[in-house]
């Protein structure tokens, strides 16, 4: 339905901002560097990559996190393929996705493949991407997969608390492999408590740019 698509406005002509949540899709400073710091380093990647490694994500957005993980996999020279499953309630139109990703020439070749595939679920030489549309509070519970690493990248907990509740964090834990990890840019207390209650050993570490802290966790 049309009202379930992402509604955007653009800052500086290149940074998409969600009208619904009044929050940018990526850092105004450097979205690619933020993804590497928060989601890759926060999950000890690419060091943990092995054939079949499974990343799951709350909030697909522009697809930048997927592309960053793909670039890291390629650059690490890991044999085989990885899986990436993302849960997205408000998918972005592929033309807007293409405009947003144009800001990141480092992953331009991979972005071109993603756009050519329609900006959603697709099979690539090194990656299998699945984008599950709908409210993650429903779709994650119904999912039968388990992830080795989670990218928790919903809009700000202050503006989109539904994607950070304790019940959803419990589902993240239930759909994590033994020793699975989570990383997120936020250090909000209720998010950390929800992850701890779900069974993650949670630590607060330096955030990216002007964000003092972020959160990472390991399933006990």
N, C-alpha and C positions, 0 to 999 in steps of 0.2 A: 504494500500500500504506500501511497505517496507520503503520508505523514510519518512513515517509519524510515524514511531516508534521512541521511544527515542534512542538516540545514547549516549553511556556512556563510561566514563573511570573511574577508581577507584583510590582514594587517600587512602593511608595507608591500602589498600586492603579491605576497608569496607565502605568508603564514596563515593557514586555515584556522578559523576559530569557530567552535560550535556555538550557534545561536541558542540552542536549547540549554546548554550548560555554561555558556559564557566562559569558555576555557579553550586555550589553544591546543591544537593536536600535537605539537611538539615545541621544544624550547625555542624561544625567540633568539637565544644566543647561538646555539648550534645543536639542532635536533639529532644529527648523526652522532656527534660526540656524546650527547646525553644518553642515547640508547646504548652506546658502547660502555659507558661508565656504569649506568644503572642496571641494565638487563644482561649484558654479556659478563662484565666483571662481577656483577652482583650474584651471578650463578656460576662463577668460576669457569666461564667459557672464553675461548675455545678449548681449554685444557681437558675438559670432560667429554668432548665429542668422540663418539664411536659410531660405527655403522648402525643405523636404526634409532639413533638418539631422538627423543621426542620432546619437543618444546610445546607448551600450551600457553595461551595468552587470553586475558580478559581485555577486550578492546582492540580490534584490528586497525581501525582508523584509516590512515593513509597507506598502511602496509609497510611503513618504514622499519619497524622492528623486525619483520620477517626478512626484508631485504638486507638489513644489517647482519642478521644471523647467517643468512645465505652467503654473504660476502666473507664473513669470518670462517665459515665452513670451507669455502673455496680456497681462501688464502692459507688455511691451515693444511690443505692437501689431504684431508681425511678421505679415505676410500669409502665408497658406498654412498648412501643417501641418508638424510634426516627427515623427520616428520615435523610439521608445524600445524597445530590446530588452534584456531582463534575463534572466540565467541564475540559476536558483534550485534548489538541491538539496532543500530542505525547506520547501515552501510552507506559508504560514500559513493557517489556516482563516479564511474571510471574516468570521465573527463576531468573531474575535480581532483581525483587521485593523481592523474597524470600531471596536472598543474602544480600540485603540492610537491610531488617528487622531483620536479624539475630543479628544485633548490639544492639537490644533492647529486652533483655530477659524478661523485665517487662510485655511486651505485647505479649509474645511468643505464648500463647494459642490462643489469638485472631488472631494473624498473621497466625497461622496454619489454622484457619477456612477460612480466606480471601484467602490464597493461594489455599486451597482445592477447593474453589468456583471459581477459575480461575483468581483471582486478579481484578475482575471488578464487574459489577452489580450483586447483589445477595440478597437473603432474609436470615436474621439470626434471632435467637430467640429474640434479643433485638433491632435489627436495620434493616432498609431497605436501602440498598445502591444502588444508581444509578450513574453510570459513563457515561457521555455523551461525546462521542468523536467528535473532530472537533474544528475548530476555534471558541472560545467563542464569538467573535464579531458577529458571525452568529447564533451559537447554543443557546446562552442565549436569544437573541431577540425572538427566536422561542419557548422558553420554556414557559409553562403555569403555573409554580409553583411560590410560594412565600416563602421566607425563613425568619425564625426568627433571624438567625445569619449568618453572612458571614465570611468565612476565605479567605482573599485575599492573595494567596500564589503563585503567578506567580514568575518566575525568576526575578532577579533584574531589577527595572525600567530602569536603565541605559543600560541594555543589552537586555531587552525584553519590550520596551515601548508600544508595541501594546496591551499588556494585562492590561495597566494602564491608557488608554486614557479617556478623559472626557465623550465620548459617551458611553463607556463600563461602567463607574461608574454610568451614568444615568440609564443604564439598570439594574445594581445592585439595585439601589433605586427602580426602577419600579417593581422589583421582590422581594421586601422586604415587610414583614407584617408590620402593624402599630407598631411603636416603635422598629422596627428591628434594629439590630446592625451590625457593621463591625469592623474587626480588621485586622491589617497587620503589619509586621515587619518593613516596610519602613516608613520613615518620609519625603520622597521627596516632595518638595513643590508643584509640579504640580499634584501629586496624591491627596494631601490634598485639593488643590483647586478644583479638579474635584469632589471630594466627597462633598465638601461644595456646589458647584454649583448644585449638584444632590439633595440636601436637607438634608444632614447629618450635625448634630452639631458635629464638629470634634475637638478632643483634642489630644495633643502630650504628651505622657507619657514615662517613662523610658523603654528603650528597653532591650533586653536580651544580657547578656555577654558584648562583646565589642561594641555592637550597643547602642549608647547613647539614641536614641529615637525610638519610634514606634508610630503608629497611631491607634486611635479607634474613632468610630463615632456612633451616635444614630440618627435614622431617625425622623425628626421633624413632 
